[in-house]
Amino acid sequence: MGGQYHQAHASCEMLDVKEGKWVPLPDMNIARSCYPASIACEHEGHHRIFVFGGADQSAANPLNTAEFVDVGEGVDVSQTKWTLVEAKMAQPLCFFACALLDYKTIVLCGGYTNLQRVAAATASSESFDISTLAFSSFPDLIEPRSCHAATSYMGTMVALGGQDKNSCEQFDAGANKWIPFPP
């Protein structure tokens, strides 16, 4: 989906694992580059793919928009289209990470908020509720990260590595904060 640094694209493809082939999806509403892998999840019988932020066509300006497309059983992907989410991210972001935390909440963390000067990574995080399509505040990472990965498992989330980083941190839901990982 989308493009690479200095080359934003709106084009998309989805792997049909049953057929073992790539299937074209409609173009996104906004051409993007420099955003994390998209999040696929199920909500009320809908299988949706979400994309957040990234950089615009100029590759100089991070975006604060999100959009989704319905896919899955019974959906003719040639007839579906991407839907822009009305709510905006707290700040434009690119080179950040995201993961589905608890089957209903996607957490976005770290990244760059500006690419027009020497960029500094951010430690900020925010959550996105897939049922209300709304963004909310979320505890900040321990340290700023960019170009990193995130994954979730059984209600927890881990932010891993990143540019000039060899550390990891885990979200502790009970304490509502990020802690070093492993502890």
Solvent accessible surface area in square Angstrom, and as a share of the most:
residue,aa,sasa,rsa
1,M,76,0.34
2,G,16,0.15
3,G,26,0.25
4,Q,116,0.52
5,Y,102,0.39
6,H,124,0.55
7,Q,91,0.41
8,A,9,0.07
9,H,75,0.33
10,A,24,0.18
11,S,62,0.40
12,C,7,0.04
13,E,94,0.42
14,M,44,0.20
15,L,81,0.40
16,D,41,0.21
17,V,122,0.70
18,K,163,0.69
19,E,116,0.52
20,G,59,0.57
21,K,116,0.49
22,W,155,0.54
23,V,29,0.17
24,P,96,0.60
25,L,12,0.06
26,P,33,0.21
27,D,92,0.47
28,M,7,0.03
29,N,81,0.42
30,I,45,0.23
31,A,16,0.12
32,R,0,0.00
33,S,0,0.00
34,C,15,0.09
35,Y,32,0.12
36,P,24,0.15
37,A,88,0.68
38,S,34,0.22
39,I,22,0.11
40,A,74,0.57
41,C,13,0.08
42,E,99,0.44
43,H,37,0.16
44,E,143,0.64
45,G,59,0.57
46,H,80,0.36
47,H,71,0.32
48,R,36,0.13
49,I,14,0.07
50,F,2,0.01
51,V,1,0.01
52,F,2,0.01
53,G,0,0.00
54,G,0,0.00
55,A,0,0.00
56,D,33,0.17
57,Q,126,0.56
58,S,70,0.45
59,A,4,0.03
60,A,33,0.26
61,N,55,0.28
62,P,18,0.11
63,L,28,0.14
64,N,47,0.24
65,T,17,0.10
66,A,0,0.00
67,E,0,0.00
68,F,13,0.05
69,V,0,0.00
70,D,37,0.19
71,V,11,0.06
72,G,31,0.29
73,E,132,0.59
74,G,88,0.85
75,V,56,0.32
76,D,82,0.43
77,V,21,0.12
78,S,81,0.52
79,Q,143,0.64
80,T,24,0.14
81,K,153,0.65
82,W,7,0.03
83,T,59,0.35
84,L,85,0.42
85,V,4,0.02
86,E,167,0.75
87,A,33,0.26
88,K,109,0.46
89,M,6,0.03
90,A,90,0.70
91,Q,54,0.24
92,P,50,0.32
93,L,4,0.02
94,C,0,0.00
95,F,51,0.21
96,F,6,0.02
97,A,3,0.02
98,C,12,0.07
99,A,6,0.05
100,L,38,0.19
101,L,20,0.10
102,D,52,0.27
103,Y,177,0.67
104,K,113,0.48
105,T,22,0.13
106,I,0,0.00
107,V,0,0.00
108,L,0,0.00
109,C,0,0.00
110,G,0,0.00
111,G,0,0.00
112,Y,26,0.10
113,T,50,0.29
114,N,46,0.23
115,L,31,0.15
116,Q,124,0.55
117,R,162,0.59
118,V,140,0.81
119,A,32,0.25
120,A,77,0.60
121,A,31,0.24
122,T,25,0.14
123,A,22,0.17
124,S,29,0.19
125,S,12,0.08
126,E,8,0.04
127,S,13,0.08
128,F,0,0.00
129,D,44,0.23
130,I,2,0.01
131,S,56,0.36
132,T,93,0.54
133,L,50,0.25
134,A,40,0.31
135,F,34,0.14
136,S,64,0.41
137,S,107,0.69
138,F,29,0.12
139,P,34,0.21
140,D,86,0.44
141,L,8,0.04
142,I,94,0.48
143,E,52,0.23
144,P,60,0.38
145,R,2,0.01
146,S,4,0.02
147,C,66,0.39
148,H,19,0.09
149,A,54,0.42
150,A,22,0.17
151,T,71,0.41
152,S,37,0.24
153,Y,157,0.60
154,M,156,0.70
155,G,36,0.35
156,T,32,0.19
157,M,0,0.00
158,V,15,0.09
159,A,0,0.00
160,L,62,0.31
161,G,16,0.15
162,G,23,0.22
163,Q,94,0.42
164,D,140,0.73
165,K,63,0.27
166,N,155,0.80
167,S,40,0.26
168,C,37,0.22
169,E,2,0.01
170,Q,38,0.17
171,F,8,0.03
172,D,47,0.25
173,A,64,0.50
174,G,81,0.78
175,A,53,0.41
176,N,93,0.47
177,K,108,0.46
178,W,9,0.03
179,I,41,0.21
180,P,85,0.53
181,F,78,0.32
182,P,106,0.66
183,P,138,0.87
